């Protein structure tokens, strides 16, 4: 017997029939003898609708009241799921975040979890009750409802699994696992059956949208096994049909590259002829940080004359206009000639724990892109990842060519 947390995303509970289908999965695991806790998202589209209501009433709404409104989507789903489970003969009860309680800080709309005091919840589950918790939401120290931001139900589920000392957290979604590349880009994508926390974190942060980055960080910190699997396939989580995110020593394979991810929402900014002197980097990136703009890749060219250099970096496309205004306001201090900016770029990344100490990974990538006449505009590396910035128009060509070059194509 295991204690399993089963999380169902928005598409998995998109209407009443889908909620009933998800309830059937829960009932099947209960029949297998497992103790079950469930975490649910709002039905697909409901959160966006609730956000729209808030904006229609007040474009500059009170963040506390905004969270009070948008958290209700999960409350509805939790109640309906408990009813569906009761119809299947299970002893089920819905729980809101404040009832567990799942405590957060007071940063509304993007709150971070402080603590999950699930002793009472766990006792009820161990006594045979199926607890259905509304994901995405929590409660602050002053009793206000808070929400965790987009994808927050994944983080809720992992946090609850940790608090319950669960054996595994199963994330049910509309895909049957994590793939070596986006199957919509390359039909030869192959499913990854096991992946390390570190690899999954790199993939999530570099564009793979299967799991929220914060949920992977939390799972890695507390070594909580997480499985990604499909709500709409016949198998249930205890049969391990999906992708298991777990410790790296269980997942190492011969291929140095596990998967390829990409991020389209990138913009490249170059400060041309910046004064080459101590403190210039702080003068550039300090104001951007204070403006809440996250910087990704950074490239500084060598100075020929010791007087001027170019600094290139990437940011989210949505931050481009704000970044330009921020830097224009600092022009006298930074002493650059002009700003060159482009939004037509994409970051392509190789991820793999096997890249540690494996020679030739970067060389292969560069050779493949050169063969396809794709220019590399910037490069970044980490211990288990290698990313390059290329023109957006070459995205699919680059992804498919690299996928084949590293032997990741699905075996027929």
ZAKE-381190 format. One record per residue (C-alpha): x, y, z; residue number from 1; residue in one letter. Coordinates in Angstrom, 3 decimals, padded with zeros to 6 digits. Example, Ala and Ser with C-alpha at 12.3 -4.5 7.8 and 13.67 -1.06 7.14 Angstrom:
// ZAKE-381190
- 012.300 -004.500 007.800 1 A;
- 013.670 -001.060 007.140 2 S;
END
This chain:
// ZAKE-381190
- 000.000 000.000 000.000 1 X;
- 001.220 003.484 -000.909 2 X;
- 000.050 006.993 -000.204 3 X;
- -000.310 008.742 -003.552 4 X;
- -001.191 012.344 -004.371 5 X;
- -003.078 012.565 -007.676 6 X;
- -003.209 016.000 -009.323 7 X;
- -005.556 016.778 -012.229 8 X;
- -004.958 019.826 -014.425 9 X;
- -007.474 022.087 -016.114 10 X;
- -007.932 020.026 -019.274 11 X;
- -008.330 016.868 -017.164 12 X;
- -011.306 018.416 -015.338 13 X;
- -012.517 020.615 -018.184 14 X;
- -016.191 019.638 -017.789 15 X;
- -018.408 017.364 -015.720 16 X;
- -017.709 014.293 -017.867 17 X;
- -013.969 014.805 -017.533 18 X;
- -014.309 015.217 -013.779 19 X;
- -016.138 011.871 -013.718 20 X;
- -013.339 010.320 -015.804 21 X;
- -010.728 011.652 -013.368 22 X;
- -012.794 010.310 -010.461 23 X;
- -012.688 006.881 -012.095 24 X;
- -008.864 007.052 -012.002 25 X;
- -008.973 007.882 -008.300 26 X;
- -011.422 005.047 -007.628 27 X;
- -009.170 002.598 -009.503 28 X;
- -006.182 003.531 -007.333 29 X;
- -008.306 003.208 -004.198 30 X;
- -009.381 -000.282 -005.317 31 X;
- -005.685 -001.113 -005.706 32 X;
- -005.376 -000.541 -001.965 33 X;
- -003.658 002.851 -002.000 34 X;
- -004.391 005.799 000.255 35 X;
- -005.259 008.750 -001.954 36 X;
- -005.183 012.536 -001.793 37 X;
- -006.318 014.573 -004.802 38 X;
- -005.376 018.090 -005.926 39 X;
- -007.391 019.789 -008.664 40 X;
- -007.056 022.819 -010.901 41 X;
- -009.926 024.986 -012.096 42 X;
- -011.771 023.740 -015.155 43 X;
- -010.014 024.778 -018.377 44 X;
- -010.679 028.445 -019.178 45 X;
- -012.329 029.297 -015.861 46 X;
- -009.338 031.106 -014.318 47 X;
- -008.976 033.295 -017.418 48 X;
- -012.684 034.090 -017.206 49 X;
- -012.387 035.086 -013.555 50 X;
- -009.337 037.254 -014.285 51 X;
- -011.389 038.913 -017.035 52 X;
- -014.140 039.731 -014.537 53 X;
- -011.601 041.393 -012.247 54 X;
- -010.176 043.495 -015.066 55 X;
- -013.639 044.503 -016.246 56 X;
- -014.547 045.786 -012.793 57 X;
- -011.216 047.488 -012.079 58 X;
- -008.075 047.567 -014.259 59 X;
- -006.066 048.433 -011.113 60 X;
- -007.797 045.988 -008.795 61 X;
- -006.910 045.195 -005.208 62 X;
- -004.564 042.142 -005.347 63 X;
- -006.176 040.622 -002.249 64 X;
- -009.660 040.737 -003.750 65 X;
- -008.298 039.523 -007.099 66 X;
- -007.054 036.356 -005.362 67 X;
- -010.371 035.956 -003.554 68 X;
- -012.091 035.857 -006.947 69 X;
- -009.705 033.782 -009.074 70 X;
- -009.234 031.090 -006.399 71 X;
- -012.907 030.109 -006.668 72 X;
- -012.334 028.095 -009.840 73 X;
- -010.442 025.421 -007.901 74 X;
- -013.042 025.495 -005.127 75 X;
- -015.760 024.547 -007.627 76 X;
- -013.700 021.701 -009.078 77 X;
- -012.802 020.321 -005.636 78 X;
- -016.451 020.166 -004.616 79 X;
- -017.514 018.528 -007.871 80 X;
- -014.680 015.994 -007.660 81 X;
- -015.674 015.056 -004.090 82 X;
- -019.264 014.546 -005.267 83 X;
- -018.102 012.392 -008.192 84 X;
- -016.025 010.241 -005.836 85 X;
- -018.944 009.877 -003.434 86 X;
- -021.056 008.656 -006.367 87 X;
- -018.459 005.898 -006.787 88 X;
- -018.858 004.832 -003.183 89 X;
- -015.754 006.546 -001.813 90 X;
- -015.638 008.552 001.394 91 X;
- -014.466 011.888 -000.043 92 X;
- -014.294 015.449 001.208 93 X;
- -013.172 018.689 -000.420 94 X;
- -010.639 020.953 001.277 95 X;
- -009.751 024.555 000.500 96 X;
- -006.194 025.787 000.901 97 X;
- -007.022 027.619 004.127 98 X;
- -008.621 024.502 005.619 99 X;
- -005.501 022.316 005.305 100 X;
- -003.899 024.884 005.838 101 X;
- -001.417 025.630 003.061 102 X;
- 000.216 028.832 004.288 103 X;
- 001.884 031.308 001.949 104 X;
- 003.537 034.694 002.072 105 X;
- 001.424 037.744 001.262 106 X;
- 002.598 038.299 -002.327 107 X;
- -000.821 038.034 -003.935 108 X;
- -001.136 036.438 -007.397 109 X;
- 002.335 034.877 -007.126 110 X;
- 002.565 033.794 -003.507 111 X;
- 005.188 031.348 -002.313 112 X;
- 004.443 028.474 000.036 113 X;
- 005.716 028.918 003.594 114 X;
- 004.353 025.766 005.214 115 X;
- 001.757 023.005 004.811 116 X;
- 000.389 021.842 008.172 117 X;
- -001.376 018.720 006.924 118 X;
- -001.495 016.632 010.119 119 X;
- -005.304 016.593 010.252 120 X;
- -005.579 016.083 006.480 121 X;
- -003.128 013.168 006.645 122 X;
- -004.973 011.499 009.512 123 X;
- -008.229 011.659 007.583 124 X;
- -006.558 010.158 004.509 125 X;
- -004.926 007.374 006.526 126 X;
- -008.359 006.633 008.030 127 X;
- -009.688 005.990 004.531 128 X;
- -011.028 009.370 003.417 129 X;
- -010.062 010.690 -000.011 130 X;
- -009.094 014.318 000.578 131 X;
- -009.631 016.592 -002.427 132 X;
- -007.644 019.826 -002.082 133 X;
- -008.180 022.882 -004.247 134 X;
- -004.846 023.627 -005.906 135 X;
- -003.343 027.027 -006.758 136 X;
- -004.521 028.629 -003.511 137 X;
- -003.382 029.128 000.053 138 X;
- -003.825 031.451 002.998 139 X;
- -001.645 034.217 004.404 140 X;
- -000.855 034.828 008.076 141 X;
- -003.623 037.438 008.253 142 X;
- -006.210 034.980 006.917 143 X;
- -006.388 036.317 003.344 144 X;
- -006.778 033.948 000.411 145 X;
- -003.672 033.868 -001.803 146 X;
- -002.860 032.297 -005.171 147 X;
- 000.417 030.824 -006.413 148 X;
- 000.509 032.056 -010.005 149 X;
- 000.165 030.211 -013.311 150 X;
- 000.707 026.479 -012.956 151 X;
- 000.459 026.813 -009.191 152 X;
- -001.637 023.663 -008.816 153 X;
- 001.448 021.584 -009.712 154 X;
- 003.317 023.253 -006.866 155 X;
- 000.347 022.762 -004.516 156 X;
- 000.312 019.044 -005.316 157 X;
- 004.036 018.532 -004.741 158 X;
- 003.912 020.552 -001.505 159 X;
- 000.985 018.480 -000.234 160 X;
- 002.759 015.245 -001.183 161 X;
- 005.799 016.341 000.822 162 X;
- 003.687 017.328 003.824 163 X;
- 001.804 014.006 003.728 164 X;
- 005.053 012.038 003.335 165 X;
- 003.512 010.505 000.224 166 X;
- 005.266 007.837 -001.807 167 X;
- 004.718 009.685 -005.086 168 X;
- 002.932 012.633 -006.675 169 X;
- 001.178 011.798 -009.967 170 X;
- 000.483 014.771 -012.246 171 X;
- -002.345 013.862 -014.624 172 X;
- -002.505 016.036 -017.721 173 X;
- -003.340 015.899 -021.437 174 X;
- -000.003 014.343 -022.458 175 X;
- 001.266 010.889 -021.517 176 X;
- 004.684 011.985 -020.319 177 X;
- 007.711 014.145 -020.977 178 X;
- 009.123 013.899 -024.494 179 X;
- 012.604 014.352 -025.910 180 X;
- 011.235 017.262 -027.965 181 X;
- 007.861 018.933 -028.464 182 X;
- 005.882 016.312 -030.473 183 X;
- 004.116 019.139 -032.291 184 X;
- 007.484 020.167 -033.723 185 X;
- 008.866 016.715 -034.461 186 X;
- 006.653 013.613 -034.754 187 X;
- 009.766 011.498 -034.097 188 X;
- 009.805 012.675 -030.467 189 X;
- 010.334 009.812 -028.026 190 X;
- 008.853 009.551 -024.541 191 X;
- 011.305 009.731 -021.663 192 X;
- 010.421 007.070 -019.094 193 X;
- 012.729 008.366 -016.346 194 X;
- 014.330 011.772 -015.979 195 X;
- 016.341 013.327 -013.167 196 X;
- 015.119 016.301 -011.163 197 X;
- 018.002 018.376 -012.534 198 X;
- 017.194 017.524 -016.147 199 X;
- 013.480 018.188 -015.659 200 X;
- 014.227 021.524 -014.007 201 X;
- 016.401 022.566 -016.951 202 X;
- 013.745 021.470 -019.441 203 X;
- 010.962 023.279 -017.556 204 X;
- 012.975 026.492 -017.257 205 X;
- 014.007 026.373 -020.926 206 X;
- 010.572 026.092 -022.483 207 X;
- 009.113 022.617 -021.851 208 X;
- 005.678 023.364 -020.397 209 X;
- 004.768 019.954 -018.947 210 X;
- 005.587 020.894 -015.334 211 X;
- 005.801 024.251 -013.601 212 X;
- 009.396 025.123 -012.691 213 X;
- 008.596 025.799 -009.038 214 X;
- 007.019 022.370 -008.628 215 X;
- 010.172 020.683 -009.937 216 X;
- 012.379 022.786 -007.639 217 X;
- 010.266 021.713 -004.670 218 X;
- 010.284 018.036 -005.669 219 X;
- 014.062 018.129 -006.106 220 X;
- 014.663 019.792 -002.738 221 X;
- 012.658 017.159 -000.858 222 X;
- 013.378 014.231 -003.239 223 X;
- 009.682 013.661 -003.922 224 X;
- 009.154 011.349 -006.939 225 X;
- 006.786 012.924 -009.474 226 X;
- 005.143 011.161 -012.401 227 X;
- 003.670 012.902 -015.457 228 X;
- 000.962 010.865 -017.167 229 X;
- -002.242 011.164 -019.188 230 X;
- -005.726 011.441 -017.729 231 X;
- -007.161 010.119 -020.972 232 X;
- -005.154 006.877 -021.298 233 X;
- -006.350 003.659 -019.691 234 X;
- -003.437 003.136 -017.278 235 X;
- -003.314 004.575 -013.758 236 X;
- -000.293 005.975 -011.960 237 X;
- 000.569 002.877 -009.926 238 X;
- 001.306 001.107 -013.228 239 X;
- 004.010 003.770 -013.915 240 X;
- 002.956 004.422 -017.529 241 X;
- 004.234 008.006 -017.709 242 X;
- 007.518 009.811 -017.087 243 X;
- 008.967 009.448 -013.592 244 X;
- 010.953 012.428 -012.327 245 X;
- 013.354 011.070 -009.740 246 X;
- 016.956 010.971 -008.536 247 X;
- 019.633 011.208 -011.210 248 X;
- 021.464 008.036 -010.287 249 X;
- 018.394 006.082 -011.362 250 X;
- 018.121 007.747 -014.756 251 X;
- 021.605 007.944 -016.257 252 X;
- 021.760 006.564 -019.781 253 X;
- 024.479 006.392 -022.394 254 X;
- 023.089 009.192 -024.538 255 X;
- 024.519 012.466 -023.194 256 X;
- 021.420 014.401 -024.340 257 X;
- 018.041 013.555 -022.790 258 X;
- 015.905 016.190 -024.471 259 X;
- 015.743 019.437 -026.427 260 X;
- 013.710 022.473 -025.377 261 X;
- 013.114 025.885 -026.890 262 X;
- 011.875 029.293 -025.795 263 X;
- 010.226 031.586 -028.333 264 X;
- 009.447 034.617 -026.182 265 X;
- 012.992 035.949 -026.321 266 X;
- 014.372 039.339 -027.316 267 X;
- 018.007 040.261 -027.859 268 X;
- 019.388 043.627 -026.752 269 X;
- 022.849 044.949 -027.629 270 X;
- 024.392 048.044 -026.111 271 X;
- 026.852 049.219 -028.752 272 X;
- 030.162 050.827 -027.804 273 X;
- 029.805 050.771 -024.055 274 X;
- 032.665 052.279 -022.084 275 X;
- 035.010 049.395 -021.193 276 X;
- 035.659 050.151 -017.544 277 X;
- 034.988 048.670 -014.076 278 X;
- 031.379 048.959 -012.939 279 X;
- 029.809 049.118 -016.379 280 X;
- 028.059 045.735 -016.025 281 X;
- 026.555 046.842 -012.711 282 X;
- 025.429 050.083 -014.364 283 X;
- 023.643 048.072 -017.065 284 X;
- 022.084 045.206 -015.139 285 X;
- 021.403 046.943 -011.828 286 X;
- 018.666 049.218 -013.233 287 X;
- 017.153 046.298 -015.148 288 X;
- 016.964 044.245 -011.953 289 X;
- 015.336 047.111 -010.068 290 X;
- 012.781 047.358 -012.881 291 X;
- 011.939 043.670 -012.370 292 X;
- 013.425 042.579 -015.700 293 X;
- 015.117 039.162 -015.690 294 X;
- 018.164 038.768 -017.918 295 X;
- 019.113 035.426 -019.450 296 X;
- 022.120 035.097 -021.785 297 X;
- 024.897 037.696 -021.506 298 X;
- 027.718 038.140 -024.017 299 X;
- 030.406 040.824 -023.831 300 X;
- 032.740 041.178 -026.789 301 X;
- 036.442 041.776 -026.303 302 X;
- 037.556 045.363 -026.464 303 X;
- 040.051 046.066 -029.277 304 X;
- 041.219 049.428 -028.018 305 X;
- 040.488 049.083 -024.317 306 X;
- 037.945 051.889 -024.571 307 X;
- 034.653 050.443 -025.841 308 X;
- 032.904 047.090 -025.991 309 X;
- 029.483 045.686 -026.912 310 X;
- 027.231 044.017 -024.329 311 X;
- 024.509 041.681 -025.616 312 X;
- 021.871 039.986 -023.464 313 X;
- 018.465 038.344 -023.796 314 X;
- 015.228 039.058 -021.955 315 X;
- 011.565 038.155 -022.289 316 X;
- 009.984 039.687 -025.368 317 X;
- 007.303 041.175 -023.118 318 X;
- 009.968 043.179 -021.259 319 X;
- 011.661 044.641 -024.349 320 X;
- 009.979 048.051 -024.431 321 X;
- 010.404 048.522 -020.682 322 X;
- 014.065 047.489 -020.866 323 X;
- 014.781 049.982 -023.641 324 X;
- 013.175 052.804 -021.667 325 X;
- 015.119 051.823 -018.553 326 X;
- 018.443 051.793 -020.410 327 X;
- 017.707 055.047 -022.217 328 X;
- 017.232 056.639 -018.812 329 X;
- 020.707 055.402 -017.810 330 X;
- 022.496 056.408 -021.015 331 X;
- 024.553 059.195 -019.485 332 X;
- 025.798 056.874 -016.761 333 X;
- 026.463 053.804 -018.948 334 X;
- 027.897 055.827 -021.869 335 X;
- 026.853 053.653 -024.794 336 X;
- 026.505 054.712 -028.424 337 X;
- 023.110 053.183 -029.205 338 X;
- 020.800 050.235 -028.525 339 X;
- 020.221 047.495 -031.111 340 X;
- 017.234 045.295 -030.265 341 X;
- 015.498 042.360 -031.943 342 X;
- 012.508 040.248 -030.920 343 X;
- 012.876 037.688 -033.715 344 X;
- 015.058 035.203 -031.825 345 X;
- 014.598 031.867 -030.090 346 X;
- 016.708 029.939 -027.580 347 X;
- 017.307 026.257 -028.355 348 X;
- 018.706 024.140 -025.518 349 X;
- 020.151 020.659 -025.174 350 X;
- 019.584 019.064 -021.754 351 X;
- 021.152 015.904 -020.376 352 X;
- 022.809 014.644 -017.206 353 X;
- 025.112 012.629 -019.441 354 X;
- 026.673 015.847 -020.739 355 X;
- 028.836 015.958 -017.615 356 X;
- 032.316 015.037 -018.752 357 X;
- 031.119 013.907 -022.193 358 X;
- 033.283 015.445 -024.906 359 X;
- 031.902 016.545 -028.248 360 X;
- 028.343 017.542 -027.324 361 X;
- 028.869 021.226 -028.121 362 X;
- 030.926 020.481 -031.233 363 X;
- 028.141 018.323 -032.652 364 X;
- 025.573 021.047 -032.031 365 X;
- 027.683 023.685 -033.745 366 X;
- 028.409 021.413 -036.707 367 X;
- 024.737 020.556 -037.201 368 X;
- 023.687 024.212 -037.140 369 X;
- 026.528 025.198 -039.467 370 X;
- 025.486 022.471 -041.902 371 X;
- 021.961 023.936 -041.939 372 X;
- 023.375 027.472 -042.455 373 X;
- 021.972 028.617 -039.089 374 X;
- 023.953 031.384 -037.418 375 X;
- 024.500 031.262 -033.640 376 X;
- 024.006 034.674 -032.041 377 X;
- 024.828 033.767 -028.432 378 X;
- 025.790 030.713 -026.390 379 X;
- 025.233 029.735 -022.746 380 X;
- 026.282 026.624 -020.872 381 X;
- 025.647 024.903 -017.571 382 X;
- 026.774 021.558 -016.233 383 X;
- 023.890 019.681 -017.888 384 X;
- 022.618 022.124 -020.519 385 X;
- 023.797 023.979 -023.611 386 X;
- 021.748 026.776 -025.131 387 X;
- 022.136 028.819 -028.293 388 X;
- 020.290 031.852 -029.599 389 X;
- 019.230 031.690 -033.261 390 X;
- 016.868 033.518 -035.603 391 X;
- 013.274 032.470 -034.939 392 X;
- 012.640 031.440 -038.547 393 X;
- 015.057 028.510 -038.153 394 X;
- 013.457 027.069 -035.009 395 X;
- 011.864 023.924 -036.409 396 X;
- 014.755 023.173 -038.755 397 X;
- 017.254 023.406 -035.909 398 X;
- 015.185 021.349 -033.483 399 X;
- 014.581 018.486 -035.893 400 X;
- 018.177 018.370 -037.084 401 X;
- 019.557 018.330 -033.538 402 X;
- 017.036 015.723 -032.396 403 X;
- 018.227 013.374 -035.135 404 X;
- 021.917 014.160 -034.619 405 X;
- 021.818 013.117 -030.957 406 X;
- 019.980 009.855 -031.657 407 X;
- 016.737 010.913 -029.965 408 X;
- 014.346 009.985 -032.785 409 X;
- 011.663 007.506 -031.812 410 X;
- 012.634 003.949 -032.643 411 X;
- 010.241 002.343 -035.106 412 X;
END
